[in-house]
Amino acid sequence: MPIRDWLYDVLRSYGMATPVAVRLKLPSKILQSRDPSAELSVLNDRMNPMLRLEVIDATLGCLHQATQGDWHARRTVDSYAQHLEGILREGDSAFAVSEDCSGLEHRIDETLHATYAKAVEAGAEKAKTAGDHLRAAFSEVYGLKPDPSAAYARAIKAVEAVANPLFLPNAPEPTLGKVRSHLDQGRHKYEMVIADKTGAPADIDAVVAMISLLWHGQRDRHEGGPTTAPMAQEAAEAAVHTAAVLVHWISTGSIRKK
């Protein structure tokens, strides 16, 4: 009931019934009813148990799109979204409102989410696109309808956004693969801020291994190869969080020249 009431209030207050129905390609009879907002707020389908969630997700998405550039409207919409998040959290829902309030996403451990948020912040300070790519990767992998392939590609772009300018400043076509080769061949030139067991700065073996894992793990980057394969959800989730660690390390100077 709290979700139904929230949904009806938002749909009616912002006139979102039509854009939501169009986005979800719902039957015209809903918009032809006496109160389309009421129809949408109680919409259910035994053949599609996710439909209610899809309506909520679409409502958040349409609101976010409609209020772009309008600061006052954005604040009001965000407060509505946070109200919804409170209901979902108190009800132990498996879903949460996304950080930018543009939709729903699968709820993850708060500590894990905080680590990701810290990486986004650090990456954005170094290169705005790094934060943007990390946010997009997170939404694509934990969204209501996950897209593992897109999430993995975004994760790589996030790392490239901070690694390419630092390690390959003069390369005409830098890639994460070239960063990996550069660091692999120049291990003796770099060190970590964290110490090894002797108390000296640790080597960058872990960094090279993580970049290699991320780079080689994208098995759908090219078609037609003997090892080409669709990206699995679990692999995409691991890639996004690996990318978050790398973005944070690179952005905060945890990998430095000797």
KATAQUI-V711639 format. One record per residue. N is the residue number from 0. RES is the residue in three letters. OMEGA is omega in whole degrees, -180 to 180 (* if undefined). BURIAL is I if it has 16 or more other C-alpha atoms within 10 Angstrom, else O. Layout:
n=N res=RES omega=OMEGA burial=BURIAL
n=N res=RES omega=OMEGA burial=BURIAL
This chain:
n=0 res=MET omega=179 burial=O
n=1 res=PRO omega=179 burial=O
n=2 res=ILE omega=179 burial=O
n=3 res=ARG omega=-180 burial=O
n=4 res=ASP omega=178 burial=O
n=5 res=TRP omega=-177 burial=I
n=6 res=LEU omega=-180 burial=I
n=7 res=TYR omega=-179 burial=I
n=8 res=ASP omega=-178 burial=I
n=9 res=VAL omega=-180 burial=I
n=10 res=LEU omega=-178 burial=I
n=11 res=ARG omega=-176 burial=O
n=12 res=SER omega=-175 burial=O
n=13 res=TYR omega=179 burial=O
n=14 res=GLY omega=-174 burial=O
n=15 res=MET omega=-176 burial=I
n=16 res=ALA omega=-177 burial=I
n=17 res=THR omega=180 burial=I
n=18 res=PRO omega=179 burial=I
n=19 res=VAL omega=180 burial=I
n=20 res=ALA omega=179 burial=I
n=21 res=VAL omega=-179 burial=O
n=22 res=ARG omega=-178 burial=O
n=23 res=LEU omega=179 burial=O
n=24 res=LYS omega=-179 burial=O
n=25 res=LEU omega=-179 burial=O
n=26 res=PRO omega=-178 burial=O
n=27 res=SER omega=-177 burial=O
n=28 res=LYS omega=179 burial=O
n=29 res=ILE omega=-180 burial=I
n=30 res=LEU omega=179 burial=I
n=31 res=GLN omega=-180 burial=O
n=32 res=SER omega=-178 burial=O
n=33 res=ARG omega=-178 burial=O
n=34 res=ASP omega=-178 burial=O
n=35 res=PRO omega=-180 burial=I
n=36 res=SER omega=178 burial=I
n=37 res=ALA omega=179 burial=I
n=38 res=GLU omega=-179 burial=I
n=39 res=LEU omega=-176 burial=I
n=40 res=SER omega=178 burial=I
n=41 res=VAL omega=-176 burial=O
n=42 res=LEU omega=180 burial=O
n=43 res=ASN omega=-179 burial=O
n=44 res=ASP omega=-180 burial=O
n=45 res=ARG omega=-179 burial=O
n=46 res=MET omega=180 burial=O
n=47 res=ASN omega=-177 burial=O
n=48 res=PRO omega=180 burial=O
n=49 res=MET omega=-172 burial=O
n=50 res=LEU omega=-180 burial=O
n=51 res=ARG omega=178 burial=I
n=52 res=LEU omega=179 burial=O
n=53 res=GLU omega=178 burial=I
n=54 res=VAL omega=178 burial=I
n=55 res=ILE omega=180 burial=I
n=56 res=ASP omega=179 burial=I
n=57 res=ALA omega=178 burial=I
n=58 res=THR omega=177 burial=I
n=59 res=LEU omega=-179 burial=I
n=60 res=GLY omega=180 burial=I
n=61 res=CYS omega=177 burial=I
n=62 res=LEU omega=-180 burial=I
n=63 res=HIS omega=180 burial=I
n=64 res=GLN omega=-176 burial=O
n=65 res=ALA omega=-176 burial=O
n=66 res=THR omega=177 burial=O
n=67 res=GLN omega=177 burial=O
n=68 res=GLY omega=179 burial=O
n=69 res=ASP omega=-172 burial=O
n=70 res=TRP omega=-178 burial=O
n=71 res=HIS omega=178 burial=O
n=72 res=ALA omega=-180 burial=O
n=73 res=ARG omega=180 burial=I
n=74 res=ARG omega=180 burial=O
n=75 res=THR omega=180 burial=O
n=76 res=VAL omega=179 burial=I
n=77 res=ASP omega=178 burial=I
n=78 res=SER omega=174 burial=O
n=79 res=TYR omega=-179 burial=I
n=80 res=ALA omega=179 burial=I
n=81 res=GLN omega=174 burial=I
n=82 res=HIS omega=177 burial=O
n=83 res=LEU omega=179 burial=I
n=84 res=GLU omega=177 burial=I
n=85 res=GLY omega=178 burial=O
n=86 res=ILE omega=-179 burial=I
n=87 res=LEU omega=-179 burial=I
n=88 res=ARG omega=-179 burial=O
n=89 res=GLU omega=180 burial=O
n=90 res=GLY omega=179 burial=O
n=91 res=ASP omega=179 burial=O
n=92 res=SER omega=176 burial=O
n=93 res=ALA omega=-178 burial=O
n=94 res=PHE omega=-180 burial=I
n=95 res=ALA omega=174 burial=I
n=96 res=VAL omega=-178 burial=I
n=97 res=SER omega=-176 burial=I
n=98 res=GLU omega=-179 burial=I
n=99 res=ASP omega=177 burial=O
n=100 res=CYS omega=-177 burial=I
n=101 res=SER omega=-179 burial=I
n=102 res=GLY omega=177 burial=I
n=103 res=LEU omega=175 burial=I
n=104 res=GLU omega=177 burial=I
n=105 res=HIS omega=-179 burial=I
n=106 res=ARG omega=177 burial=I
n=107 res=ILE omega=180 burial=O
n=108 res=ASP omega=-175 burial=O
n=109 res=GLU omega=179 burial=O
n=110 res=THR omega=178 burial=O
n=111 res=LEU omega=179 burial=O
n=112 res=HIS omega=179 burial=O
n=113 res=ALA omega=178 burial=O
n=114 res=THR omega=177 burial=O
n=115 res=TYR omega=-179 burial=I
n=116 res=ALA omega=179 burial=I
n=117 res=LYS omega=179 burial=O
n=118 res=ALA omega=178 burial=I
n=119 res=VAL omega=-180 burial=I
n=120 res=GLU omega=-179 burial=I
n=121 res=ALA omega=-180 burial=I
n=122 res=GLY omega=-179 burial=I
n=123 res=ALA omega=179 burial=I
n=124 res=GLU omega=-179 burial=O
n=125 res=LYS omega=179 burial=I
n=126 res=ALA omega=-175 burial=I
n=127 res=LYS omega=-177 burial=I
n=128 res=THR omega=179 burial=I
n=129 res=ALA omega=177 burial=I
n=130 res=GLY omega=179 burial=I
n=131 res=ASP omega=-179 burial=I
n=132 res=HIS omega=179 burial=I
n=133 res=LEU omega=178 burial=I
n=134 res=ARG omega=-179 burial=I
n=135 res=ALA omega=180 burial=I
n=136 res=ALA omega=-180 burial=I
n=137 res=PHE omega=180 burial=I
n=138 res=SER omega=-177 burial=I
n=139 res=GLU omega=-178 burial=I
n=140 res=VAL omega=-179 burial=I
n=141 res=TYR omega=-180 burial=I
n=142 res=GLY omega=-179 burial=I
n=143 res=LEU omega=176 burial=I
n=144 res=LYS omega=-174 burial=O
n=145 res=PRO omega=176 burial=I
n=146 res=ASP omega=-175 burial=I
n=147 res=PRO omega=-178 burial=I
n=148 res=SER omega=-180 burial=I
n=149 res=ALA omega=-179 burial=I
n=150 res=ALA omega=-180 burial=I
n=151 res=TYR omega=180 burial=I
n=152 res=ALA omega=179 burial=I
n=153 res=ARG omega=179 burial=I
n=154 res=ALA omega=179 burial=I
n=155 res=ILE omega=179 burial=I
n=156 res=LYS omega=179 burial=I
n=157 res=ALA omega=179 burial=I
n=158 res=VAL omega=179 burial=I
n=159 res=GLU omega=-176 burial=I
n=160 res=ALA omega=179 burial=I
n=161 res=VAL omega=-176 burial=I
n=162 res=ALA omega=-177 burial=I
n=163 res=ASN omega=-180 burial=I
n=164 res=PRO omega=-177 burial=O
n=165 res=LEU omega=-174 burial=O
n=166 res=PHE omega=-179 burial=I
n=167 res=LEU omega=-173 burial=I
n=168 res=PRO omega=-176 burial=O
n=169 res=ASN omega=-179 burial=O
n=170 res=ALA omega=-179 burial=O
n=171 res=PRO omega=-180 burial=O
n=172 res=GLU omega=-178 burial=O
n=173 res=PRO omega=176 burial=I
n=174 res=THR omega=178 burial=I
n=175 res=LEU omega=177 burial=I
n=176 res=GLY omega=178 burial=O
n=177 res=LYS omega=174 burial=I
n=178 res=VAL omega=179 burial=I
n=179 res=ARG omega=180 burial=I
n=180 res=SER omega=180 burial=O
n=181 res=HIS omega=-179 burial=O
n=182 res=LEU omega=180 burial=I
n=183 res=ASP omega=-178 burial=I
n=184 res=GLN omega=-178 burial=O
n=185 res=GLY omega=-178 burial=O
n=186 res=ARG omega=-177 burial=I
n=187 res=HIS omega=-177 burial=O
n=188 res=LYS omega=-175 burial=O
n=189 res=TYR omega=177 burial=I
n=190 res=GLU omega=178 burial=I
n=191 res=MET omega=176 burial=I
n=192 res=VAL omega=179 burial=O
n=193 res=ILE omega=-176 burial=O
n=194 res=ALA omega=174 burial=O
n=195 res=ASP omega=-174 burial=O
n=196 res=LYS omega=178 burial=O
n=197 res=THR omega=-177 burial=O
n=198 res=GLY omega=178 burial=O
n=199 res=ALA omega=177 burial=O
n=200 res=PRO omega=-179 burial=O
n=201 res=ALA omega=177 burial=I
n=202 res=ASP omega=-175 burial=I
n=203 res=ILE omega=-180 burial=I
n=204 res=ASP omega=-179 burial=O
n=205 res=ALA omega=179 burial=O
n=206 res=VAL omega=179 burial=I
n=207 res=VAL omega=-179 burial=I
n=208 res=ALA omega=-179 burial=O
n=209 res=MET omega=178 burial=I
n=210 res=ILE omega=178 burial=I
n=211 res=SER omega=179 burial=I
n=212 res=LEU omega=-179 burial=O
n=213 res=LEU omega=-176 burial=I
n=214 res=TRP omega=-177 burial=I
n=215 res=HIS omega=-177 burial=O
n=216 res=GLY omega=-180 burial=O
n=217 res=GLN omega=-172 burial=I
n=218 res=ARG omega=179 burial=I
n=219 res=ASP omega=-178 burial=I
n=220 res=ARG omega=179 burial=I
n=221 res=HIS omega=180 burial=O
n=222 res=GLU omega=171 burial=O
n=223 res=GLY omega=-180 burial=O
n=224 res=GLY omega=-179 burial=O
n=225 res=PRO omega=-180 burial=O
n=226 res=THR omega=179 burial=O
n=227 res=THR omega=-179 burial=O
n=228 res=ALA omega=177 burial=O
n=229 res=PRO omega=179 burial=O
n=230 res=MET omega=177 burial=I
n=231 res=ALA omega=180 burial=O
n=232 res=GLN omega=-178 burial=I
n=233 res=GLU omega=179 burial=O
n=234 res=ALA omega=180 burial=I
n=235 res=ALA omega=178 burial=I
n=236 res=GLU omega=179 burial=I
n=237 res=ALA omega=-180 burial=O
n=238 res=ALA omega=-179 burial=I
n=239 res=VAL omega=-179 burial=I
n=240 res=HIS omega=173 burial=I
n=241 res=THR omega=178 burial=I
n=242 res=ALA omega=-180 burial=I
n=243 res=ALA omega=178 burial=I
n=244 res=VAL omega=-179 burial=I
n=245 res=LEU omega=179 burial=I
n=246 res=VAL omega=-180 burial=I
n=247 res=HIS omega=-180 burial=I
n=248 res=TRP omega=-177 burial=I
n=249 res=ILE omega=-176 burial=I
n=250 res=SER omega=-176 burial=I
n=251 res=THR omega=178 burial=O
n=252 res=GLY omega=179 burial=O
n=253 res=SER omega=174 burial=O
n=254 res=ILE omega=-174 burial=I
n=255 res=ARG omega=175 burial=O
n=256 res=LYS omega=178 burial=O
n=257 res=LYS omega=* burial=O
